[in-house]
Amino acid sequence: MTVSYRPATQADVSLILTFIRELADYEKLLSEVKADEATLTRHMFGNSPKSRALIAEVNGEAAGFALYFFNFSTFLGKPGIYIEDVYVREKHRNLGIGKGFFRQLAKIAMDEDCGRVEWWVLDWNKSAIGFYEKLGAQAMDEWTVYRLTGEKLKALAEE
């Protein structure tokens, strides 16, 4: 078995959208997926890309993806990587692909002089939490996530 990782290209947009939908289905959030190929193409591969992705392949077959973007820590004075999604198809799980994604992202973080790598995990996803703890990651329990979306976001922008 050969596992390889590569940066996603615009030719992968359909595959990325498929992975997003598969992940959302796993998380019981499929109805919340609004992304489409045009939006992903514009924001991932347009004039001002906002995110990047890695694709994992097993013997040439697409096995999963990791989508990430750069943020900035004012306290560290350095960029960081925020991992939006990591997903490995069920038939390819327990082959080390997830750890491989984190290894690849850690290398990117080091190459880009990042001070940290961060992500969120659903609190019911105990297998993922255990995996992250084995990597040496720490839960940031003292922080609460806030979000503005949709009409609330629009209303604030228009005040």
Secondary structure, DSSP 8 states (H G I E B T S, - for coil): --EEEEE--GGGHHHHHHHHHHHHHHTT-GGG----HHHHHHHHHSSS---EEEEEEETTEEEEEEEEEEEEETTTTEEEEEEEEEEE-GGGTTSSHHHHHHHHHHHHHHHTT-S-EEE---TT-HHHHHHHHHHT----TT-------HHHHHHHHT-
